[in-house]
Amino acid sequence: MVPGSLLDYDTLHHIAKPDIPYAKIGSYFTVREHFPPPPQDTPNIRLSGVEQERRMTTDILTRCIDNNPVSGEMGTRQLTLRTLNVLQVRDGSTSQVALVKIIKGHLANVQAVAKFYDPLYYNHQKAMVDPFRCVEDEYTRETAAYQHLHKHGLSDYIPQFCGSYSLDIPVPNRGIRQVRLILVEFMSGSPMSRLRPGRIAVETRQHILEQIVRAESKFYAVGLRHKDIYRRNIMVEDTITDVPTCRPYITIIDFGRAYINHPTRESRWSHEDRLLPIYITPIIRWYRGSVSKQNDFIDWCDWDWKDWLRKTFAKDDHQPYHSTDGQKCPRRCSWA
């Protein structure tokens, strides 16, 4: 329990959680396709009065069984997954991420990233957040975001989407827990947050940042706001060198906070959000770093940011993007 925090509802009832099943390499999971409903424009993830009372009297495992997700529709196709590697699996996280190989099903022999939205391993120290609503909200948002961007021809800046699924986890003598998940293409390379910009040529850094701004602008042009554009969510692929001609390409991941089209609670969002679907050039939207918290890229940008924006995007035509400016992405998947 974090010092000074409120009650830790993970351990309040002295009942240990089961070991995280996604952490064991070689584990097998059978998942069934699931079609979630559209995400809510203004989700209510606050803890209800009933749940506030139940968490004081009922352990978290029992609450997970009693709060199995019910929204959406189940499909008929099934996949068998085998865990190859752990990418991000830890207690206290909204999602658990592992590299898997699809052993059986319509995507057999494909390697993919499985992202499990398991409320049991959510951070239950958060006093007024409903863990079940929170993971459901991120699952529906991420699914909708991938589908929306692929529909609009913007696949070159995001992983290929392999679908949304549901997993049944038996709890001995207790029942079944249902966990939602998505499968996306595994991207080689490194998160931008792990790279050392001081070892990368300025021309290469400018190329990377131009791709980030251009990709985010393309998303914005089709009515999607990522809302979490940070270095940790940007994969930089290919070999990075200090040679000025090095031109790696980027992939943007983690759409759990994204929303599509006009938000209903306008006061919560910035001015450009409230103007959707009117397109605004990145010169204006990125001028003060308002889109992505420019300070997250401060170590990468040792040139005049505003002047560079004006020059780089001077020919921006204020039209929705539906192509990749003639550039072909070298990666393509077996299911694409």
Secondary structure in CASP SS format (residue, H / E / C, confidence):
PFRMAT SS
TARGET T0000
AUTHOR 0000-0000-0000
METHOD secondary structure of the structure
MODEL  1
M C 1.00
V C 1.00
P C 1.00
G C 1.00
S C 1.00
L C 1.00
L C 1.00
D C 1.00
Y C 1.00
D C 1.00
T C 1.00
L C 1.00
H C 1.00
H C 1.00
I C 1.00
A C 1.00
K C 1.00
P C 1.00
D C 1.00
I C 1.00
P H 1.00
Y H 1.00
A H 1.00
K C 1.00
I C 1.00
G C 1.00
S C 1.00
Y E 1.00
F E 1.00
T E 1.00
V E 1.00
R E 1.00
E E 1.00
H E 1.00
F E 1.00
P C 1.00
P C 1.00
P C 1.00
P C 1.00
Q C 1.00
D C 1.00
T C 1.00
P C 1.00
N C 1.00
I C 1.00
R E 1.00
L C 1.00
S C 1.00
G H 1.00
V H 1.00
E H 1.00
Q H 1.00
E H 1.00
R H 1.00
R H 1.00
M H 1.00
T H 1.00
T C 1.00
D C 1.00
I H 1.00
L H 1.00
T H 1.00
R H 1.00
C H 1.00
I H 1.00
D H 1.00
N C 1.00
N C 1.00
P C 1.00
V C 1.00
S C 1.00
G C 1.00
E E 1.00
M E 1.00
G E 1.00
T E 1.00
R E 1.00
Q E 1.00
L E 1.00
T E 1.00
L E 1.00
R E 1.00
T E 1.00
L E 1.00
N E 1.00
V E 1.00
L E 1.00
Q E 1.00
V C 1.00
R C 1.00
D C 1.00
G C 1.00
S C 1.00
T C 1.00
S C 1.00
Q E 1.00
V E 1.00
A E 1.00
L E 1.00
V E 1.00
K E 1.00
I E 1.00
I E 1.00
K E 1.00
G C 1.00
H C 1.00
L C 1.00
A C 1.00
N C 1.00
V C 1.00
Q E 1.00
A E 1.00
V E 1.00
A E 1.00
K E 1.00
F E 1.00
Y E 1.00
D C 1.00
P H 1.00
L H 1.00
Y H 1.00
Y C 1.00
N C 1.00
H C 1.00
Q C 1.00
K C 1.00
A C 1.00
M C 1.00
V E 1.00
D C 1.00
P H 1.00
F H 1.00
R H 1.00
C H 1.00
V H 1.00
E H 1.00
D H 1.00
E H 1.00
Y H 1.00
T H 1.00
R H 1.00
E H 1.00
T H 1.00
A H 1.00
A H 1.00
Y H 1.00
Q H 1.00
H H 1.00
L H 1.00
H H 1.00
K H 1.00
H C 1.00
G C 1.00
L C 1.00
S H 1.00
D H 1.00
Y H 1.00
I C 1.00
P C 1.00
Q C 1.00
F E 1.00
C E 1.00
G E 1.00
S E 1.00
Y E 1.00
S E 1.00
L E 1.00
D E 1.00
I E 1.00
P E 1.00
V E 1.00
P C 1.00
N C 1.00
R C 1.00
G E 1.00
I E 1.00
R E 1.00
Q E 1.00
V E 1.00
R E 1.00
L E 1.00
I E 1.00
L E 1.00
V E 1.00
E E 1.00
F C 1.00
M C 1.00
S C 1.00
G C 1.00
S E 1.00
P E 1.00
M H 1.00
S H 1.00
R H 1.00
L C 1.00
R C 1.00
P H 1.00
G H 1.00
R H 1.00
I C 1.00
A C 1.00
V H 1.00
E H 1.00
T H 1.00
R H 1.00
Q H 1.00
H H 1.00
I H 1.00
L H 1.00
E H 1.00
Q H 1.00
I H 1.00
V H 1.00
R H 1.00
A H 1.00
E H 1.00
S H 1.00
K H 1.00
F H 1.00
Y H 1.00
A H 1.00
V C 1.00
G C 1.00
L E 1.00
R E 1.00
H C 1.00
K C 1.00
D C 1.00
I C 1.00
Y C 1.00
R H 1.00
R H 1.00
N H 1.00
I E 1.00
M E 1.00
V E 1.00
E C 1.00
D C 1.00
T C 1.00
I C 1.00
T C 1.00
D C 1.00
V C 1.00
P C 1.00
T C 1.00
C C 1.00
R C 1.00
P C 1.00
Y C 1.00
I E 1.00
T E 1.00
I E 1.00
I C 1.00
D C 1.00
F C 1.00
G C 1.00
R C 1.00
A C 1.00
Y E 1.00
I E 1.00
N C 1.00
H C 1.00
P C 1.00
T C 1.00
R C 1.00
E H 1.00
S H 1.00
R H 1.00
W C 1.00
S C 1.00
H H 1.00
E H 1.00
D H 1.00
R H 1.00
L H 1.00
L C 1.00
P C 1.00
I C 1.00
Y C 1.00
I C 1.00
T C 1.00
P H 1.00
I H 1.00
I H 1.00
R H 1.00
W C 1.00
Y C 1.00
R C 1.00
G C 1.00
S C 1.00
V C 1.00
S C 1.00
K C 1.00
Q H 1.00
N H 1.00
D H 1.00
F H 1.00
I C 1.00
D C 1.00
W C 1.00
C C 1.00
D C 1.00
W C 1.00
D C 1.00
W H 1.00
K H 1.00
D H 1.00
W H 1.00
L H 1.00
R H 1.00
K H 1.00
T H 1.00
F C 1.00
A C 1.00
K C 1.00
D C 1.00
D C 1.00
H C 1.00
Q C 1.00
P C 1.00
Y C 1.00
H C 1.00
S C 1.00
T C 1.00
D C 1.00
G C 1.00
Q C 1.00
K C 1.00
C C 1.00
P C 1.00
R C 1.00
R C 1.00
C C 1.00
S C 1.00
W C 1.00
A C 1.00
END
